[in-house]
């Protein structure tokens, strides 16, 4: 895809690319200015305008970006000796949840804040990754920027890039992955997975006055007991702790004077390694079947979706890549004048993420902004915001990470 030869205001600019002018120097890229424009660009219904902004920005700085059939934006810098170093992939997404919240900026000293949908999830992290990509000059290995279009929905872009969809192959083949998400500038090395499915109990209908039929609703007692005790004896994961299984919706019966033939229980699963979606499906079906008495039949299936579920992932906290990211984050936070307790901790991430698709390669999640603060939800909330200083700190940290790795 060739980026349109216009700047963010729609005017023609003197950049590199299709008009033949020399590209801008990477030092002229301002991640905060880019973020202001990005937050003001709605991407909750589709990402067309946001993708154009990203591609035209890359084009301004002399970078040829491509857009694949799944809508992913890909750009790469290859050193003169690509086989002498690793392939580092930087990933984040450009879609946002509904509704769109307009851009605002409270520019008051240390409280300088950008507000609006996507400010922290994940256009703030994107601004930091983009700054580091443009500023990089790899001397070994390769650097890829891979930006996906639908992380907040089905992650079909990431699944396609990594060969997780039928008929696709792994087109990234990365050695190390840095995923941009709001981590409060901490270094996140693991996240629980999320699966959803439905237990179906099938009995036989009968008049409630008769001792007949097979009561599917009554059988839910055993099914719920099996769900409640499913993780008894399970070992905690060293980073993520215990898995969690929660019944969230139950439906059954259609008449108040009839033995119900059907009952369905929807469950939410927060998994930890090494559990897979397929393994969970088999094990829970067996557990519920064993706990269900009488003539009620049991089935359990995961909710059908077009892309694989985001499974849990973990990278060893002592991996050299983790140590590199943590060192860069701590240095940038201190140099940026942030409080001593802000940034650089190594911990799990609090939400499911496309980092799942990149494992088992060493994968770290990092970026400015928070999922939540002391006052409640931040990401996906009406009050979504990111601190301007932390965007600049994140950009400096990622640039140092790229420099150290490549």
CORFEN-V856492 format. One record per run of one state. SS is the DSSP state (alpha for helix, beta for strand, coil for the rest). FROM is the first residue (numbers start at 0). TO is the last residue. If there is no record, write none. Layout:
ss:SS from:FROM to:TO
ss:SS from:FROM to:TO
//
This chain:
ss:coil from:0 to:24
ss:alpha from:25 to:27
ss:coil from:28 to:29
ss:alpha from:30 to:38
ss:coil from:39 to:46
ss:alpha from:47 to:59
ss:coil from:60 to:64
ss:beta from:65 to:66
ss:coil from:67 to:71
ss:beta from:72 to:77
ss:coil from:78 to:80
ss:alpha from:81 to:83
ss:coil from:84 to:85
ss:beta from:86 to:92
ss:coil from:93 to:102
ss:beta from:103 to:105
ss:coil from:106 to:107
ss:alpha from:108 to:110
ss:coil from:111 to:111
ss:beta from:112 to:114
ss:coil from:115 to:121
ss:alpha from:122 to:134
ss:coil from:135 to:140
ss:beta from:141 to:147
ss:coil from:148 to:154
ss:alpha from:155 to:160
ss:beta from:161 to:161
ss:coil from:162 to:168
ss:beta from:169 to:169
ss:coil from:170 to:174
ss:beta from:175 to:179
ss:coil from:180 to:185
ss:beta from:186 to:187
ss:coil from:188 to:188
ss:beta from:189 to:190
ss:coil from:191 to:191
ss:beta from:192 to:201
ss:coil from:202 to:202
ss:beta from:203 to:203
ss:coil from:204 to:204
ss:beta from:205 to:206
ss:coil from:207 to:212
ss:beta from:213 to:213
ss:coil from:214 to:214
ss:alpha from:215 to:227
ss:coil from:228 to:235
ss:beta from:236 to:236
ss:coil from:237 to:239
ss:beta from:240 to:240
ss:coil from:241 to:242
ss:beta from:243 to:251
ss:coil from:252 to:256
ss:beta from:257 to:258
ss:coil from:259 to:260
ss:beta from:261 to:270
ss:coil from:271 to:275
ss:alpha from:276 to:290
ss:coil from:291 to:295
ss:beta from:296 to:301
ss:coil from:302 to:311
ss:beta from:312 to:313
ss:coil from:314 to:318
ss:alpha from:319 to:334
ss:coil from:335 to:344
ss:beta from:345 to:346
ss:coil from:347 to:353
ss:alpha from:354 to:357
ss:coil from:358 to:360
ss:beta from:361 to:365
ss:coil from:366 to:370
ss:beta from:371 to:372
ss:coil from:373 to:374
ss:beta from:375 to:376
ss:coil from:377 to:383
ss:beta from:384 to:386
ss:alpha from:387 to:404
ss:coil from:405 to:405
//
